[in-house]
Amino acid sequence: MRGDRTPAQAIGDLRAALDGVDSTATADRVLRAQAGALVRALGRLPVAILVANNHARYVDANRAATLLTGYSRHELLERSVWDLTPASHRSNGRRQWEAFLKRGELSGSYTLKPKTGRVIRTSFFAAANVLPGLHVSALTTASLIAQLRRPARRARKARRSK
């Protein structure tokens, strides 16, 4: 996968990966396993992928999401969308969440409060009900892309020098 994918393209990749997935499977355990497999498959993208349930609780996240937020995957799975939303944005965020669930998609800028408490602006694309009850958000920043590309560049240089 190319490293210069946008959040919307990442969601497109996710939707393509879902072709053939049994959409009638509703058991939470099955949904979490499917979400986890998809997040791992998209793990190489320089895009933070966060999967939330209908209650806005995170059920999975990729490595880029841990780098962007400063939380470990385990810590993210103990949190909700509102835990990463600055207090001053929560009431508007809740209205947007409801509109997002009804519309099925939402994109634009999102203000995120990572573990450091230092607010950052991200670009995002979100798709509701990618699997029933599971909603995927793809977020990125220029610094996240740079941070994720560094190891790949080092690996390419190492291969060339051999």
C-alpha positions as CSV (number, residue, x, y, z in Angstrom):
1,M,0.0,0.0,0.0
2,R,1.2,3.5,-0.8
3,G,2.1,5.8,2.1
4,D,0.5,8.9,0.6
5,R,-3.2,7.8,1.0
6,T,-5.7,10.3,2.2
7,P,-8.2,9.4,5.0
8,A,-11.0,9.1,2.4
9,Q,-8.9,6.7,0.4
10,A,-8.1,4.7,3.5
11,I,-11.8,4.3,4.2
12,G,-12.3,3.3,0.5
13,D,-9.7,0.6,1.0
14,L,-11.6,-0.5,4.1
15,R,-14.9,-0.7,2.3
16,A,-13.3,-2.7,-0.5
17,A,-11.8,-5.1,2.0
18,L,-15.4,-5.6,3.4
19,D,-16.8,-6.9,0.2
20,G,-18.0,-10.4,0.9
21,V,-18.1,-9.9,4.7
22,D,-21.3,-11.3,6.1
23,S,-23.2,-8.2,7.1
24,T,-25.7,-10.2,9.1
25,A,-23.1,-11.1,11.7
26,T,-24.0,-8.9,14.7
27,A,-22.4,-10.6,17.7
28,D,-20.1,-8.0,19.3
29,R,-17.2,-10.6,19.5
30,V,-17.4,-11.3,15.8
31,L,-17.6,-7.6,15.0
32,R,-14.6,-6.8,17.1
33,A,-12.6,-9.6,15.5
34,Q,-13.6,-8.4,12.0
35,A,-12.8,-4.8,12.9
36,G,-9.4,-5.9,14.3
37,A,-8.5,-7.8,11.2
38,L,-9.4,-4.7,9.0
39,V,-7.5,-2.3,11.2
40,R,-4.4,-4.6,11.0
41,A,-4.8,-4.9,7.2
42,L,-4.8,-1.1,7.0
43,G,-2.0,-0.7,9.6
44,R,0.6,0.3,7.0
45,L,-1.2,3.5,6.0
46,P,0.0,6.8,7.4
47,V,-3.5,7.3,8.7
48,A,-4.9,6.8,12.2
49,I,-7.7,4.3,12.0
50,L,-10.2,4.3,15.0
51,V,-13.2,2.0,15.1
52,A,-16.0,3.0,17.4
53,N,-19.3,1.3,18.3
54,N,-22.8,2.9,18.4
55,H,-22.0,4.3,21.9
56,A,-18.9,6.1,20.6
57,R,-16.6,3.8,22.5
58,Y,-13.4,2.7,20.7
59,V,-13.2,-1.0,19.9
60,D,-10.1,-1.0,17.8
61,A,-7.2,1.2,16.6
62,N,-4.1,0.9,14.5
63,R,-0.6,1.8,15.3
64,A,-0.9,5.2,13.7
65,A,-3.8,6.0,16.1
66,T,-1.5,5.3,19.0
67,L,1.2,7.6,17.6
68,L,-1.3,10.4,16.9
69,T,-3.1,10.2,20.3
70,G,-0.2,9.2,22.6
71,Y,-2.3,6.4,24.1
72,S,-1.5,2.7,23.8
73,R,-4.0,0.6,22.0
74,H,-5.2,-0.8,25.3
75,E,-5.7,2.7,26.7
76,L,-7.7,3.7,23.5
77,L,-10.0,0.7,23.9
78,E,-10.9,2.1,27.4
79,R,-11.9,5.4,25.9
80,S,-14.6,7.0,23.9
81,V,-14.7,9.6,21.2
82,W,-15.6,12.2,23.9
83,D,-12.4,11.4,25.8
84,L,-10.3,12.6,22.9
85,T,-12.5,15.6,22.2
86,P,-11.6,18.8,23.9
87,A,-14.3,19.9,26.5
88,S,-15.1,23.0,24.5
89,H,-16.0,20.9,21.4
90,R,-18.0,18.2,23.0
91,S,-21.6,19.6,22.7
92,N,-21.0,20.3,19.0
93,G,-19.3,17.0,18.7
94,R,-22.3,15.1,20.0
95,R,-24.5,16.8,17.5
96,Q,-22.1,15.9,14.7
97,W,-22.0,12.3,16.0
98,E,-25.7,12.0,15.7
99,A,-25.8,13.6,12.2
100,F,-22.9,11.4,11.2
101,L,-24.7,8.2,12.2
102,K,-27.8,9.4,10.2
103,R,-25.8,10.6,7.1
104,G,-23.4,7.7,7.0
105,E,-20.3,9.8,6.3
106,L,-18.5,12.8,7.6
107,S,-15.3,14.5,6.7
108,G,-13.3,17.7,7.4
109,S,-11.2,19.0,10.3
110,Y,-11.4,17.5,13.7
111,T,-9.8,18.9,16.9
112,L,-8.3,16.1,18.9
113,K,-7.1,16.1,22.5
114,P,-4.3,13.6,22.7
115,K,-2.8,12.2,25.9
116,T,-0.4,15.2,26.2
117,G,-3.5,17.5,26.4
118,R,-2.0,19.7,23.6
119,V,-4.9,20.1,21.2
120,I,-4.2,19.2,17.5
121,R,-6.1,19.7,14.3
122,T,-6.5,16.7,12.1
123,S,-8.1,16.0,8.7
124,F,-10.5,13.1,8.8
125,F,-13.0,11.0,7.0
126,A,-15.5,8.8,8.8
127,A,-17.9,6.1,7.6
128,A,-20.8,4.9,9.7
129,N,-21.8,1.2,9.8
130,V,-18.9,-0.1,7.8
131,L,-20.1,-3.2,9.6
132,P,-23.4,-3.0,11.5
133,G,-22.7,-0.9,14.6
134,L,-19.1,-0.2,13.8
135,H,-18.0,3.2,12.6
136,V,-14.5,3.9,11.2
137,S,-12.6,7.2,11.3
138,A,-9.4,7.9,9.4
139,L,-7.4,10.8,10.7
140,T,-4.1,12.3,9.7
141,T,-1.8,15.2,10.1
142,A,1.4,16.1,8.2
143,S,3.5,15.3,11.3
144,L,1.9,11.8,11.6
145,I,2.7,11.1,7.9
146,A,6.3,12.2,8.4
147,Q,6.6,10.1,11.6
148,L,5.3,7.0,10.0
149,R,7.5,7.4,6.8
150,R,10.8,7.7,8.7
151,P,11.2,4.0,9.4
152,A,10.2,3.0,5.9
153,R,12.8,5.5,4.5
154,R,15.5,4.1,6.8
155,A,14.7,0.5,5.6
156,R,14.9,1.5,2.0
157,K,18.3,3.2,2.6
158,A,19.5,0.1,4.4
159,R,18.5,-2.2,1.5
160,R,20.2,0.1,-1.1
161,S,23.4,0.2,0.9
162,K,23.7,-3.6,0.9
